[in-house]
Every structure is written in C-alpha cells, then in structure tokens.
Amino acid sequence: MVAGISQVLKSVSPLQLGLIIAGVVLVVGVLIYNWWLERRVQRRITATFRKPDGVAVQPGGGAPLQRVEPTLRNDASGATMPANAVPAFRPDADEEAAADWEPPIDVVAQGPVSVAPADEYAATIPMARSVDGDAGGHRRPDPEIECIVTLQPAKPVGVGALAAGLHARLGKRLRWFGRAAREAPWQLLASDTRGDFVDIAACLLLADRNGAASRAQLDTFVRVVGELAPLLPAAISVPDVGAETDRAETLDRLCADVDVQIGLTVLKSDAAGIPGTKLRGVAEAAGFKLAPGGRFEWVQEETGAIHYTLQNLRNEPFTVDTLRVSATNGVVYLLDVPRVADPPRAFDHMKLAAKRLAQTLGADLVDDNRRPLDEPALAAIRKQVDAAAAALREVGIEPGSPRALALFGA
C-alpha cells in the first residue's frame, strides 16, 4: 500500500503536487470562512432581537403582552390607564394638560453639543390634543401615533445634511420636521425644502393596516437618526424602544377594534353577467374613475378625497383591457369608514349609487351573504356606519383626517 502511494507520488510532477496542495488549502479555507460567517450572522441576529435586559425575543415581535382594552388615558372619572397604553386622543383636553406631558426619553450627547433637560425637550413637541380634522396632525409631529426622535444641531442646518435620513425606507411612514426657531411652528421637510433649522424631529408611524411597527423597525429607525447626530453635530433625544414597541402593539389592537368597512353588492344572476364595457360606461357616467389599483373610485372634486370604491366581485382587478373583453357576475361598493369624512353621509350617497346601478343593469342589491337588501336592512347598516364613526371619534381619530389616513393606510 505504502509502495503504491510512493509510486504515485513519484509520477506526479512538482507543479501538479503544488496544485493539489493549494486546492486542499483552498477548500479548508472556504469551510473555515463559512463557519466564521455563520457565527457572525447568528450573533447579529441575536443582538438585533434582544430586549434591553438581555432576554432574546422572536424577530418582529416581543414578549407576549397582556390584552389591553382600548382605554387609553385617565378620564374625568379618574379611571386608570394601562401601563403600556397609548396616550388618549382627547379633543376636550386643554393646553395646560398638553404642557404637562413629558415623553419617555433618554438624552444622549453627540460631540461637543450640550443636552437640554428632558422637560425642555417635552415642550418642543406639543401633544395633539385636538381631533385633527383641520389637518393639524399632518403639519406637525403626532406623538400619539408616532415614535419621535429629536435632534438639536449645534448650529442651524439645511435638509441636505439630513439626506440619508430623508430617503430611509423602514417599512412604516417616516416623516421629518424642522423649525427655524425654538418657538416657530414645525415644517414638514422634503428634499427640496429651503432654509435652515435649529430643531429636527424624525417621526416613525407606530401602526397601520400592515400591523404594528416591530422592535427591529424601531431599532433601525433610532439607529438611522442616531448616525446623523454626530455628523451635524447635534444633541439627540431618543425614546425607550421597548416602551415604543409596546405602544405600537397597543395602538395596532385599538385600530383593529374600530376598523370597519361596509360593502353593498350588485349581483347579476344570469349566466351572461355584466359586460365589462357596459360596466365601465355606466360607472364613468356616475362619476367613477378607474384607478391603477384595479378598482373604480368615486372622488369628491372639491377635496380629492375618495368617498367609496367599486370593485370586482371576483378576486380580479379591473383594467382597461379586461373590461373590454370580459364580463363579471357582480360588483361591490365599498365604504372604508375610517378613511372617509362624514361616513353616514358617504354611505347615503353610496347606497343611492348602488341602487341606480342595480336598476340600470337589471341586477339585485344584496349583502355579503347574497340576501336582498331592502330599506329596513339598509337603514340598519347605516346605523352601523354611524356607530363605527362614533367609535373612532371616541378615541380621538376623526374619520377622514390625516391621522385616520395614516393609521388606516397600507
């Protein structure tokens, strides 16, 4: 055996032997590198999804929470708010209550800039106490539905210094605000905004219809803003990420409890169905416009707001091409209650439109279970719409307002 191996080695040239040895070393090196890389990635994953006290949690989540009913803050009767509840959206609260609010923050100095006291930071972002039907929630940070990190530059800066943050994509709506003086109003920032700002606020939406902002998203948000601070340089005010994660999950549960959509179905019972060309003609004559999302939208001209939509009963989007060559057995009028100002009035308008379409097409107006909808049934549905709108207002979300559009958007 040994003689055989010796004979083989004698027949191999030095070049071939060197190549064999190099190949073996290369394979071993690749195996070692892969092992090291796997360990490194595992450490990063563990560090990313670890609570501050060192207890690891599952990615995208957190420790299981107790069920929190949608009661957000002490009311006039002195009822106690759950520890991890979202601050209530109370339209009747006064300015003094707003001034008393202090966000949970950790202040970290970056570079030579001194850090203001925590109560001074609290005064920089007033609570949005009024229901934001006047779009006030769109023109300023909304600490009740957003995680907010503030920056105070050593000297005024323009938006060019914030470019990396302005273009960040974190899976939730991200807004940046600035103000030219401490007492000046907040200004929504974009890449073409002019001027210099002494205060900066980065705001990440805590929840939408895709769910709550995860711990990983909030950690990334804080890191993105934190990496800008030493470059300005600026003092940075950072909330507790664990508490913000709890707030996001509570807000998501609250929104799920008051999220209501109402559908009225126009059903054609015969085999021919509704020709797409005829449907498009009738819909456009009624004021609908075919939107890129594959549905018809009824848009109010004065405000540009979508009052309700008309969708295919089948799980297929409408397009110009499909409407030209196909037919459908029915369509659904859909009212998205949180996203519509004055939902009962919008329902009345949608009901009349649905009845006219059913009459024009010789179809039936039915509910989700294909039961005919008579006037008493439609009146009962309208009461549900009214109750849903009242439930939204009770927690401070005005239907159709910027706050509602943010929370009940994708």
C-alpha positions, 0 to 999 in steps of 0.5 A, spaced: 500 500 500 505 504 502 509 502 495 503 504 491 502 511 494 510 512 493 509 510 486 504 515 485 507 520 488 513 519 484 509 520 477 506 526 479 510 532 477 512 538 482 507 543 479 501 538 479 503 536 487 503 544 488 496 544 485 493 539 489 496 542 495 493 549 494 486 546 492 486 542 499 488 549 502 483 552 498 477 548 500 479 548 508 479 555 507 472 556 504 469 551 510 473 555 515 470 562 512 463 559 512 463 557 519 466 564 521 460 567 517 455 563 520 457 565 527 457 572 525 450 572 522 447 568 528 450 573 533 447 579 529 441 576 529 441 575 536 443 582 538 438 585 533 432 581 537 434 582 544 430 586 549 434 591 553 435 586 559 438 581 555 432 576 554 432 574 546 425 575 543 422 572 536 424 577 530 418 582 529 415 581 535 416 581 543 414 578 549 407 576 549 403 582 552 397 582 556 390 584 552 389 591 553 382 594 552 382 600 548 382 605 554 387 609 553 388 615 558 385 617 565 378 620 564 374 625 568 372 619 572 379 618 574 379 611 571 386 608 570 390 607 564 394 601 562 401 601 563 403 600 556 397 604 553 397 609 548 396 616 550 388 618 549 386 622 543 382 627 547 379 633 543 376 636 550 383 636 553 386 643 554 393 646 553 395 646 560 394 638 560 398 638 553 404 642 557 404 637 562 406 631 558 413 629 558 415 623 553 419 617 555 426 619 553 433 618 554 438 624 552 444 622 549 450 627 547 453 627 540 460 631 540 461 637 543 453 639 543 450 640 550 443 636 552 437 640 554 433 637 560 428 632 558 422 637 560 425 642 555 425 637 550 417 635 552 415 642 550 418 642 543 413 637 541 406 639 543 401 633 544 395 633 539 390 634 543 385 636 538 381 631 533 385 633 527 380 634 522 383 641 520 389 637 518 393 639 524 396 632 525 399 632 518 403 639 519 406 637 525 409 631 529 403 626 532 406 623 538 400 619 539 401 615 533 408 616 532 415 614 535 419 621 535 426 622 535 429 629 536 435 632 534 438 639 536 444 641 531 449 645 534 448 650 529 442 651 524 442 646 518 439 645 511 435 638 509 441 636 505 445 634 511 439 630 513 439 626 506 440 619 508 435 620 513 430 623 508 430 617 503 430 611 509 425 606 507 423 602 514 417 599 512 412 604 516 411 612 514 417 616 516 416 623 516 421 629 518 420 636 521 424 642 522 423 649 525 427 655 524 426 657 531 425 654 538 418 657 538 416 657 530 411 652 528 414 645 525 415 644 517 414 638 514 421 637 510 422 634 503 428 634 499 427 640 496 425 644 502 429 651 503 432 654 509 435 652 515 433 649 522 435 649 529 430 643 531 429 636 527 424 631 529 424 624 525 417 621 526 416 613 525 408 611 524 407 606 530 401 602 526 397 601 520 393 596 516 400 592 515 400 591 523 404 594 528 411 597 527 416 591 530 422 592 535 427 591 529 423 597 525 424 601 531 431 599 532 433 601 525 429 607 525 433 610 532 439 607 529 438 611 522 437 618 526 442 616 531 448 616 525 446 623 523 447 626 530 454 626 530 455 628 523 451 635 524 453 635 530 447 635 534 444 633 541 439 627 540 433 625 544 431 618 543 425 614 546 425 607 550 424 602 544 421 597 548 416 602 551 415 604 543 414 597 541 409 596 546 405 602 544 405 600 537 402 593 539 397 597 543 395 602 538 395 596 532 389 592 537 385 599 538 385 600 530 383 593 529 377 594 534 374 600 530 376 598 523 370 597 519 368 597 512 361 596 509 360 593 502 353 593 498 353 588 492 350 588 485 349 581 483 347 579 476 344 572 476 344 570 469 349 566 466 351 572 461 353 577 467 355 584 466 359 586 460 365 589 462 364 595 457 357 596 459 360 596 466 365 601 465 360 606 461 355 606 466 360 607 472 364 613 468 357 616 467 356 616 475 362 619 476 367 613 477 374 613 475 378 607 474 384 607 478 391 603 477 389 599 483 384 595 479 378 598 482 373 604 480 373 610 485 368 615 486 372 622 488 369 628 491 372 634 486 372 639 491 377 635 496 380 629 492 378 625 497 375 618 495 368 617 498 367 609 496 370 604 491 367 599 486 370 593 485 370 586 482 366 581 485 371 576 483 378 576 486 380 580 479 382 587 478 379 591 473 383 594 467 382 597 461 383 591 457 379 586 461 373 590 461 373 590 454 373 583 453 370 580 459 364 580 463 363 579 471 357 576 475 357 582 480 360 588 483 361 591 490 361 598 493 365 599 498 365 604 504 372 604 508 369 608 514 375 610 517 378 613 511 372 617 509 369 624 512 362 624 514 361 616 513 353 616 514 353 621 509 358 617 504 354 611 505 347 615 503 350 617 497 353 610 496 347 606 497 343 611 492 349 609 487 348 602 488 341 602 487 341 606 480 346 601 478 342 595 480 336 598 476 340 600 470 343 593 469 337 589 471 341 586 477 339 585 485 342 589 491 344 584 496 349 583 502 355 579 503 351 573 504 347 574 497 340 576 501 336 582 498 337 588 501 331 592 502 330 599 506 329 596 513 336 592 512 339 598 509 337 603 514 340 598 519 347 598 516 347 605 516 346 605 523 352 601 523 356 606 519 354 611 524 356 607 530 363 605 527 364 613 526 362 614 533 367 609 535 373 612 532 371 619 534 371 616 541 378 615 541 380 621 538 381 619 530 376 623 526 374 619 520 377 622 514 383 626 517 390 625 516 391 621 522 385 616 520 389 616 513 395 614 516 393 609 521 388 606 516 393 606 510 397 600 507 
